[in-house]
Amino acid sequence: MSVRIDVNAVTEALPLQLQLMETSHCHLCETAVELLLPYVEAGICQVELVDIAEEDRLLANYAERIPVLRHEQSATELGWPFDAETLDHWLQQRVESLA
């Protein structure tokens, strides 16, 4: 998968600080991490993995929805299911909102 976000045009907004709501033994969460890896490697985002099982509030909010990608600065979330194209579009919107 190729990253389509023009990092040169938006360097002041990067890297995006994201959280991936997930838990251990979640194959969908592992797939989400694989989709995010090219963006992390390109310097577009940094992703904090948040294990929802460690906090009751998070478990109540996300147990049926994980993996969920959060961008706290824009108060937005991208819930599963998402593919590479959907993720790319969602990240592009976050970058544009900060530029």
BAMIKE-122099 format. One record per atom (N, C-alpha, C, CB): residue number from 0; residue in three letters; x, y, z. Coordinates in pm, 1 decimal, padded with zeros to 6 digits. Glycine has a CB too. Example, Ala and Ser with C-alpha at 12.3 -4.5 7.8 and 13.67 -1.06 7.14 Angstrom:
BEGIN
SITE   num   residuo          X          Y          Z
SITE     0       ALA    01319.0   -00569.0    00780.0
SITE     0       ALA    01230.0   -00450.0    00780.0
SITE     0       ALA    01320.0   -00330.0    00780.0
SITE     0       ALA    01130.8   -00447.3    00904.6
SITE     1       SER    01285.0   -00225.0    00708.0
SITE     1       SER    01367.0   -00106.0    00714.0
SITE     1       SER    01290.0    00003.0    00787.0
SITE     1       SER    01408.4   -00059.8    00572.5
end
This chain:
BEGIN
SITE   num   residuo          X          Y          Z
SITE     0       MET    00082.9   -00117.2    00000.0
SITE     0       MET    00000.0    00000.0    00000.0
SITE     0       MET    00087.6    00123.9    00000.0
SITE     0       MET   -00094.4   -00000.4    00119.6
SITE     1       SER    00052.8    00220.4   -00080.6
SITE     1       SER    00130.6    00343.4   -00084.6
SITE     1       SER    00058.2    00453.4   -00008.4
SITE     1       SER    00156.7    00386.7   -00229.7
SITE     2       VAL    00134.1    00535.0    00058.2
SITE     2       VAL    00081.3    00647.7    00133.1
SITE     2       VAL    00061.6    00762.9    00036.8
SITE     2       VAL    00175.4    00687.7    00250.3
SITE     3       ARG   -00057.9    00820.6    00034.6
SITE     3       ARG   -00087.9    00924.7   -00063.2
SITE     3       ARG   -00090.2    01065.4   -00003.5
SITE     3       ARG   -00220.2    00896.1   -00127.8
SITE     4       ILE   -00062.3    01079.8    00121.8
SITE     4       ILE   -00064.2    01210.6    00185.6
SITE     4       ILE    00066.7    01281.9    00153.9
SITE     4       ILE   -00085.4    01198.1    00339.5
SITE     5       ASP    00057.7    01405.9    00109.0
SITE     5       ASP    00175.6    01484.7    00075.4
SITE     5       ASP    00234.3    01542.8    00203.4
SITE     5       ASP    00140.7    01597.4   -00025.8
SITE     6       VAL    00335.4    01476.1    00257.0
SITE     6       VAL    00393.5    01519.7    00383.5
SITE     6       VAL    00466.1    01652.7    00371.7
SITE     6       VAL    00488.2    01415.2    00435.3
SITE     7       ASN    00515.4    01688.1    00255.6
SITE     7       ASN    00585.7    01814.9    00237.9
SITE     7       ASN    00492.4    01934.8    00250.4
SITE     7       ASN    00654.5    01817.6    00103.0
SITE     8       ALA    00367.5    01916.3    00215.1
SITE     8       ALA    00271.7    02026.6    00219.2
SITE     8       ALA    00217.5    02052.1    00359.2
SITE     8       ALA    00157.0    01998.6    00125.1
SITE     9       VAL    00235.7    01956.6    00448.5
SITE     9       VAL    00170.6    01969.1    00579.5
SITE     9       VAL    00263.3    01934.1    00695.4
SITE     9       VAL    00048.3    01880.4    00584.8
SITE    10       THR    00389.8    01956.5    00681.0
SITE    10       THR    00484.2    01913.0    00783.5
SITE    10       THR    00458.3    01974.1    00919.7
SITE    10       THR    00622.8    01945.8    00741.0
SITE    11       GLU    00401.6    02095.2    00925.2
SITE    11       GLU    00376.2    02157.1    01055.1
SITE    11       GLU    00267.4    02085.5    01133.5
SITE    11       GLU    00338.1    02301.6    01036.8
SITE    12       ALA    00181.1    02010.2    01066.1
SITE    12       ALA    00072.4    01938.4    01132.8
SITE    12       ALA    00111.9    01795.6    01169.5
SITE    12       ALA   -00050.8    01936.2    01043.9
SITE    13       LEU    00231.1    01754.9    01129.7
SITE    13       LEU    00271.0    01615.7    01148.8
SITE    13       LEU    00375.7    01601.2    01256.2
SITE    13       LEU    00322.6    01557.9    01020.2
SITE    14       PRO    00387.1    01489.1    01317.4
SITE    14       PRO    00301.1    01373.6    01298.5
SITE    14       PRO    00170.5    01388.1    01376.9
SITE    14       PRO    00374.0    01246.4    01340.4
SITE    15       LEU    00064.9    01330.8    01322.3
SITE    15       LEU   -00062.1    01325.0    01393.9
SITE    15       LEU   -00045.1    01235.1    01515.2
SITE    15       LEU   -00176.9    01273.5    01301.9
SITE    16       GLN   -00102.5    01274.7    01625.1
SITE    16       GLN   -00097.3    01194.5    01746.7
SITE    16       GLN   -00229.0    01116.7    01756.2
SITE    16       GLN   -00073.8    01284.8    01874.5
SITE    17       LEU   -00219.2    00985.6    01740.2
SITE    17       LEU   -00337.7    00900.9    01737.2
SITE    17       LEU   -00333.1    00796.8    01848.3
SITE    17       LEU   -00350.8    00832.4    01601.2
SITE    18       GLN   -00449.6    00745.4    01880.4
SITE    18       GLN   -00460.9    00633.9    01972.9
SITE    18       GLN   -00538.8    00523.8    01901.9
SITE    18       GLN   -00530.7    00676.6    02107.2
SITE    19       LEU   -00491.6    00401.1    01915.7
SITE    19       LEU   -00564.9    00287.2    01863.2
SITE    19       LEU   -00620.6    00209.9    01981.9
SITE    19       LEU   -00474.0    00196.6    01773.3
SITE    20       MET   -00752.1    00214.4    01995.6
SITE    20       MET   -00818.6    00138.7    02100.5
SITE    20       MET   -00819.4   -00006.9    02056.4
SITE    20       MET   -00964.4    00192.0    02127.9
SITE    21       GLU   -00759.8   -00092.8    02139.6
SITE    21       GLU   -00743.3   -00231.8    02102.2
SITE    21       GLU   -00730.1   -00315.9    02227.7
SITE    21       GLU   -00621.1   -00250.4    02010.5
SITE    22       THR   -00712.1   -00444.6    02208.2
SITE    22       THR   -00683.8   -00534.4    02318.7
SITE    22       THR   -00606.8   -00654.3    02265.3
SITE    22       THR   -00814.5   -00579.1    02389.8
SITE    23       SER   -00549.4   -00729.9    02355.3
SITE    23       SER   -00469.2   -00844.7    02312.7
SITE    23       SER   -00558.4   -00953.4    02253.5
SITE    23       SER   -00388.1   -00901.0    02431.0
SITE    24       HIS   -00500.0   -01033.9    02169.2
SITE    24       HIS   -00568.3   -01145.6    02103.8
SITE    24       HIS   -00684.9   -01100.3    02015.9
SITE    24       HIS   -00618.6   -01243.0    02208.2
SITE    25       CYS   -00670.8   -00984.8    01955.4
SITE    25       CYS   -00773.7   -00928.5    01867.1
SITE    25       CYS   -00715.3   -00924.5    01726.7
SITE    25       CYS   -00819.9   -00784.5    01914.3
SITE    26       HIS   -00757.0   -01017.2    01640.0
SITE    26       HIS   -00697.9   -01022.4    01505.9
SITE    26       HIS   -00734.2   -00899.9    01422.9
SITE    26       HIS   -00743.0   -01148.5    01433.5
SITE    27       LEU   -00850.0   -00839.3    01446.4
SITE    27       LEU   -00885.2   -00716.6    01375.5
SITE    27       LEU   -00792.9   -00601.7    01416.7
SITE    27       LEU   -01032.0   -00679.4    01402.4
SITE    28       CYS   -00755.6   -00599.7    01544.4
SITE    28       CYS   -00663.8   -00497.0    01593.7
SITE    28       CYS   -00526.8   -00512.8    01528.4
SITE    28       CYS   -00651.1   -00504.4    01747.4
SITE    29       GLU   -00482.7   -00636.2    01512.9
SITE    29       GLU   -00355.0   -00662.1    01446.8
SITE    29       GLU   -00359.6   -00615.3    01301.3
SITE    29       GLU   -00320.0   -00812.3    01453.7
SITE    30       THR   -00472.7   -00636.8    01235.6
SITE    30       THR   -00488.3   -00590.0    01097.9
SITE    30       THR   -00483.0   -00438.0    01092.0
SITE    30       THR   -00620.3   -00640.9    01038.3
SITE    31       ALA   -00546.8   -00371.0    01188.2
SITE    31       ALA   -00544.7   -00224.7    01192.4
SITE    31       ALA   -00401.8   -00173.3    01210.6
SITE    31       ALA   -00635.0   -00172.6    01306.1
SITE    32       VAL   -00324.5   -00237.5    01295.8
SITE    32       VAL   -00184.2   -00198.6    01315.6
SITE    32       VAL   -00106.9   -00212.9    01184.5
SITE    32       VAL   -00118.3   -00284.9    01426.9
SITE    33       GLU   -00130.2   -00320.8    01112.7
SITE    33       GLU   -00062.2   -00341.8    00984.0
SITE    33       GLU   -00098.6   -00232.0    00884.1
SITE    33       GLU   -00098.3   -00480.1    00925.8
SITE    34       LEU   -00224.5   -00189.2    00884.2
SITE    34       LEU   -00266.6   -00081.3    00794.2
SITE    34       LEU   -00201.7    00051.8    00832.1
SITE    34       LEU   -00419.1   -00067.3    00796.1
SITE    35       LEU   -00179.1    00073.5    00960.2
SITE    35       LEU   -00121.7    00199.5    01009.1
SITE    35       LEU    00029.1    00207.6    00990.6
SITE    35       LEU   -00154.8    00217.5    01154.8
SITE    36       LEU    00095.3    00095.9    00986.0
SITE    36       LEU    00241.8    00092.9    00984.4
SITE    36       LEU    00305.3    00179.7    00875.8
SITE    36       LEU    00287.8   -00047.7    00967.0
SITE    37       PRO    00257.6    00178.7    00751.0
SITE    37       PRO    00321.1    00265.2    00650.2
SITE    37       PRO    00312.5    00414.6    00684.5
SITE    37       PRO    00256.7    00241.2    00514.9
SITE    38       TYR    00206.1    00455.7    00750.5
SITE    38       TYR    00189.5    00596.7    00788.8
SITE    38       TYR    00283.5    00633.2    00903.5
SITE    38       TYR    00043.2    00625.0    00829.4
SITE    39       VAL    00302.8    00540.4    00994.7
SITE    39       VAL    00397.6    00562.1    01103.9
SITE    39       VAL    00538.9    00571.6    01047.1
SITE    39       VAL    00388.3    00448.0    01209.3
SITE    40       GLU    00573.3    00479.0    00958.9
SITE    40       GLU    00707.1    00477.6    00898.2
SITE    40       GLU    00733.3    00602.0    00814.3
SITE    40       GLU    00724.3    00353.5    00811.9
SITE    41       ALA    00628.2    00658.8    00754.0
SITE    41       ALA    00642.8    00780.1    00672.0
SITE    41       ALA    00642.5    00907.0    00756.3
SITE    41       ALA    00531.1    00787.4    00568.9
SITE    42       GLY    00623.6    00894.3    00886.9
SITE    42       GLY    00623.5    01011.0    00975.0
SITE    42       GLY    00493.3    01088.5    00974.6
SITE    42       GLY    00733.8    01102.2    00936.7
SITE    43       ILE    00388.2    01029.7    00922.6
SITE    43       ILE    00259.0    01097.5    00917.2
SITE    43       ILE    00187.5    01092.0    01051.1
SITE    43       ILE    00171.4    01036.0    00809.2
SITE    44       CYS    00207.2    00982.4    01123.5
SITE    44       CYS    00140.1    00971.8    01252.9
SITE    44       CYS    00224.6    00893.6    01351.4
SITE    44       CYS    00003.4    00905.8    01237.4
SITE    45       GLN    00192.0    00914.7    01476.2
SITE    45       GLN    00241.8    00833.3    01586.0
SITE    45       GLN    00118.6    00771.6    01648.7
SITE    45       GLN    00326.9    00917.6    01690.8
SITE    46       VAL    00127.1    00644.1    01680.8
SITE    46       VAL    00010.1    00573.7    01730.5
SITE    46       VAL    00040.1    00513.6    01867.0
SITE    46       VAL   -00034.1    00464.5    01631.7
SITE    47       GLU   -00041.5    00551.8    01963.4
SITE    47       GLU   -00035.7    00492.5    02096.3
SITE    47       GLU   -00136.6    00379.1    02099.6
SITE    47       GLU   -00064.6    00598.4    02208.8
SITE    48       LEU   -00090.9    00258.5    02132.6
SITE    48       LEU   -00181.1    00145.2    02145.9
SITE    48       LEU   -00239.6    00147.5    02286.3
SITE    48       LEU   -00107.9    00010.2    02117.4
SITE    49       VAL   -00371.8    00153.1    02295.1
SITE    49       VAL   -00440.7    00162.1    02423.4
SITE    49       VAL   -00519.5    00033.2    02444.6
SITE    49       VAL   -00534.7    00287.4    02428.9
SITE    50       ASP   -00479.8   -00044.5    02544.5
SITE    50       ASP   -00549.5   -00169.0    02576.3
SITE    50       ASP   -00673.7   -00134.9    02657.3
SITE    50       ASP   -00456.8   -00267.9    02654.6
SITE    51       ILE   -00789.1   -00150.3    02595.3
SITE    51       ILE   -00914.6   -00110.5    02660.3
SITE    51       ILE   -00947.9   -00197.3    02781.4
SITE    51       ILE   -01028.9   -00116.8    02560.6
SITE    52       ALA   -00888.3   -00315.7    02790.5
SITE    52       ALA   -00916.3   -00405.1    02903.1
SITE    52       ALA   -00859.3   -00352.5    03034.1
SITE    52       ALA   -00860.1   -00543.1    02875.2
SITE    53       GLU   -00772.0   -00253.6    03026.4
SITE    53       GLU   -00708.7   -00201.4    03147.4
SITE    53       GLU   -00788.7   -00093.1    03217.5
SITE    53       GLU   -00574.3   -00148.1    03113.8
SITE    54       GLU   -00898.3   -00050.4    03156.3
SITE    54       GLU   -00978.5    00056.5    03216.7
SITE    54       GLU   -01126.7    00030.9    03188.0
SITE    54       GLU   -00935.1    00196.7    03162.2
SITE    55       ASP   -01206.8    00023.5    03293.5
SITE    55       ASP   -01348.9   -00009.6    03279.8
SITE    55       ASP   -01422.0    00085.1    03185.7
SITE    55       ASP   -01415.8   -00007.4    03415.3
SITE    56       ARG   -01391.5    00213.3    03193.4
SITE    56       ARG   -01459.1    00311.9    03108.3
SITE    56       ARG   -01431.2    00285.2    02960.8
SITE    56       ARG   -01414.5    00454.2    03145.2
SITE    57       LEU   -01306.9    00256.4    02929.3
SITE    57       LEU   -01271.3    00226.2    02790.4
SITE    57       LEU   -01334.9    00095.9    02744.2
SITE    57       LEU   -01119.4    00218.3    02774.8
SITE    58       LEU   -01336.4   -00002.9    02832.7
SITE    58       LEU   -01397.4   -00130.6    02798.8
SITE    58       LEU   -01545.8   -00112.6    02768.1
SITE    58       LEU   -01378.2   -00231.1    02913.1
SITE    59       ALA   -01613.2   -00032.9    02849.3
SITE    59       ALA   -01755.7   -00007.8    02827.1
SITE    59       ALA   -01780.0    00065.4    02695.7
SITE    59       ALA   -01813.8    00072.8    02942.7
SITE    60       ASN   -01692.0    00159.1    02661.1
SITE    60       ASN   -01710.4    00239.5    02539.9
SITE    60       ASN   -01669.2    00168.5    02411.8
SITE    60       ASN   -01632.9    00366.4    02552.0
SITE    61       TYR   -01570.2    00080.8    02419.0
SITE    61       TYR   -01509.6    00029.3    02296.8
SITE    61       TYR   -01514.9   -00122.6    02279.4
SITE    61       TYR   -01369.4    00072.1    02292.1
SITE    62       ALA   -01562.3   -00198.3    02376.2
SITE    62       ALA   -01555.0   -00344.6    02370.1
SITE    62       ALA   -01616.8   -00403.3    02243.7
SITE    62       ALA   -01623.1   -00403.5    02490.2
SITE    63       GLU   -01726.6   -00349.1    02199.9
SITE    63       GLU   -01796.1   -00401.9    02082.1
SITE    63       GLU   -01752.7   -00335.0    01952.6
SITE    63       GLU   -01944.8   -00385.9    02099.0
SITE    64       ARG   -01660.8   -00236.6    01961.1
SITE    64       ARG   -01626.8   -00157.0    01842.6
SITE    64       ARG   -01481.8   -00166.4    01799.7
SITE    64       ARG   -01659.5   -00015.0    01867.5
SITE    65       ILE   -01394.3   -00227.9    01878.6
SITE    65       ILE   -01252.2   -00226.9    01846.3
SITE    65       ILE   -01223.2   -00304.9    01719.5
SITE    65       ILE   -01171.8   -00283.5    01961.3
SITE    66       PRO   -01119.2   -00262.9    01650.8
SITE    66       PRO   -01030.5   -00150.0    01677.8
SITE    66       PRO   -01093.5   -00016.9    01637.6
SITE    66       PRO   -00898.7   -00168.7    01604.7
SITE    67       VAL   -01061.4    00084.7    01716.5
SITE    67       VAL   -01107.3    00221.0    01689.6
SITE    67       VAL   -00985.4    00312.4    01694.9
SITE    67       VAL   -01217.8    00266.6    01792.6
SITE    68       LEU   -00968.2    00391.6    01590.5
SITE    68       LEU   -00858.7    00487.8    01582.9
SITE    68       LEU   -00912.0    00623.5    01625.5
SITE    68       LEU   -00797.7    00493.8    01439.1
SITE    69       ARG   -00844.0    00687.5    01720.9
SITE    69       ARG   -00887.6    00815.8    01774.5
SITE    69       ARG   -00785.6    00925.1    01745.2
SITE    69       ARG   -00911.5    00805.1    01924.8
SITE    70       HIS   -00838.2    01040.6    01708.7
SITE    70       HIS   -00757.0    01161.5    01697.1
SITE    70       HIS   -00820.0    01261.7    01792.5
SITE    70       HIS   -00750.8    01216.9    01547.1
SITE    71       GLU   -00762.8    01270.9    01910.6
SITE    71       GLU   -00822.5    01351.8    02016.5
SITE    71       GLU   -00828.4    01499.7    01980.1
SITE    71       GLU   -00744.8    01334.0    02144.9
SITE    72       GLN   -00727.4    01550.3    01910.6
SITE    72       GLN   -00722.4    01692.3    01878.3
SITE    72       GLN   -00843.6    01736.8    01796.1
SITE    72       GLN   -00594.5    01723.7    01802.7
SITE    73       SER   -00891.1    01651.0    01706.6
SITE    73       SER   -01008.5    01686.0    01626.4
SITE    73       SER   -01135.5    01618.3    01678.0
SITE    73       SER   -00985.5    01647.9    01480.7
SITE    74       ALA   -01123.0    01544.7    01788.2
SITE    74       ALA   -01237.1    01475.3    01849.4
SITE    74       ALA   -01307.0    01383.1    01749.9
SITE    74       ALA   -01337.1    01576.9    01905.0
SITE    75       THR   -01226.9    01309.8    01672.0
SITE    75       THR   -01283.6    01219.3    01573.2
SITE    75       THR   -01232.5    01077.1    01595.1
SITE    75       THR   -01250.1    01267.0    01431.4
SITE    76       GLU   -01311.6    00983.1    01549.7
SITE    76       GLU   -01276.1    00842.7    01558.1
SITE    76       GLU   -01305.5    00774.5    01424.9
SITE    76       GLU   -01352.4    00773.6    01673.0
SITE    77       LEU   -01225.7    00673.3    01397.0
SITE    77       LEU   -01249.7    00587.0    01282.7
SITE    77       LEU   -01265.9    00446.6    01337.5
SITE    77       LEU   -01133.5    00595.5    01176.5
SITE    78       GLY   -01387.4    00394.7    01327.5
SITE    78       GLY   -01415.0    00261.9    01380.6
SITE    78       GLY   -01406.4    00154.7    01274.5
SITE    78       GLY   -01550.7    00258.9    01444.3
SITE    79       TRP   -01382.6    00034.6    01320.1
SITE    79       TRP   -01377.9   -00080.4    01231.7
SITE    79       TRP   -01517.3   -00108.3    01180.6
SITE    79       TRP   -01319.8   -00203.9    01303.4
SITE    80       PRO   -01533.4   -00149.2    01056.1
SITE    80       PRO   -01429.3   -00187.8    00962.3
SITE    80       PRO   -01378.8   -00070.2    00880.4
SITE    80       PRO   -01480.1   -00295.4    00870.5
SITE    81       PHE   -01248.2   -00070.2    00855.3
SITE    81       PHE   -01188.9    00024.7    00760.2
SITE    81       PHE   -01079.6   -00046.0    00683.6
SITE    81       PHE   -01132.7    00151.0    00832.5
SITE    82       ASP   -01061.8   -00002.6    00560.3
SITE    82       ASP   -00957.4   -00058.6    00475.3
SITE    82       ASP   -00852.2    00049.2    00451.0
SITE    82       ASP   -01016.3   -00111.4    00340.1
SITE    83       ALA   -00752.6    00017.5    00369.7
SITE    83       ALA   -00643.1    00111.3    00344.0
SITE    83       ALA   -00692.8    00241.5    00283.0
SITE    83       ALA   -00540.2    00047.8    00252.1
SITE    84       GLU   -00786.8    00233.7    00191.2
SITE    84       GLU   -00838.4    00354.6    00126.4
SITE    84       GLU   -00915.6    00442.6    00223.9
SITE    84       GLU   -00928.0    00317.3    00008.9
SITE    85       THR   -00997.6    00381.2    00306.1
SITE    85       THR   -01073.9    00455.9    00406.5
SITE    85       THR   -00980.6    00520.7    00507.1
SITE    85       THR   -01173.5    00364.0    00478.7
SITE    86       LEU   -00879.1    00447.3    00551.7
SITE    86       LEU   -00781.3    00501.0    00645.7
SITE    86       LEU   -00706.8    00618.4    00584.4
SITE    86       LEU   -00682.5    00392.2    00688.6
SITE    87       ASP   -00663.3    00604.5    00460.5
SITE    87       ASP   -00591.2    00711.8    00392.5
SITE    87       ASP   -00677.2    00838.7    00385.6
SITE    87       ASP   -00549.8    00667.1    00250.5
SITE    88       HIS   -00801.6    00821.6    00348.5
SITE    88       HIS   -00893.7    00935.5    00338.3
SITE    88       HIS   -00914.3    01000.9    00475.6
SITE    88       HIS   -01029.9    00890.1    00279.7
SITE    89       TRP   -00934.8    00920.9    00579.5
SITE    89       TRP   -00957.7    00972.8    00714.2
SITE    89       TRP   -00833.7    01048.7    00763.6
SITE    89       TRP   -00993.2    00857.2    00811.7
SITE    90       LEU   -00715.5    00993.5    00742.0
SITE    90       LEU   -00592.3    01062.0    00783.2
SITE    90       LEU   -00573.2    01191.7    00705.7
SITE    90       LEU   -00470.8    00970.5    00762.9
SITE    91       GLN   -00600.8    01189.3    00576.1
SITE    91       GLN   -00589.3    01310.8    00494.6
SITE    91       GLN   -00679.7    01420.6    00549.6
SITE    91       GLN   -00624.9    01281.3    00347.1
SITE    92       GLN   -00801.2    01385.7    00588.0
SITE    92       GLN   -00893.2    01484.6    00646.1
SITE    92       GLN   -00839.1    01540.7    00776.9
SITE    92       GLN   -01031.0    01421.9    00669.7
SITE    93       ARG   -00778.5    01458.5    00859.3
SITE    93       ARG   -00720.4    01506.4    00986.3
SITE    93       ARG   -00607.4    01604.7    00957.3
SITE    93       ARG   -00667.7    01387.1    01072.4
SITE    94       VAL   -00521.3    01569.2    00862.4
SITE    94       VAL   -00407.7    01655.1    00826.5
SITE    94       VAL   -00458.4    01789.0    00773.3
SITE    94       VAL   -00317.1    01585.6    00720.9
SITE    95       GLU   -00554.7    01785.4    00683.1
SITE    95       GLU   -00608.5    01908.1    00624.1
SITE    95       GLU   -00674.9    01996.5    00728.9
SITE    95       GLU   -00708.5    01874.4    00514.0
SITE    96       SER   -00736.9    01937.7    00828.4
SITE    96       SER   -00803.1    02016.4    00932.1
SITE    96       SER   -00703.0    02091.0    01019.8
SITE    96       SER   -00890.1    01926.4    01018.3
SITE    97       LEU   -00578.9    02045.3    01021.5
SITE    97       LEU   -00475.2    02106.6    01105.5
SITE    97       LEU   -00384.5    02200.2    01026.2
SITE    97       LEU   -00391.3    01998.4    01171.9
SITE    98       ALA   -00390.5    02191.4    00894.8
SITE    98       ALA   -00299.2    02271.3    00811.5
SITE    98       ALA   -00339.8    02418.9    00808.5
SITE    98       ALA   -00295.6    02215.5    00668.5
end
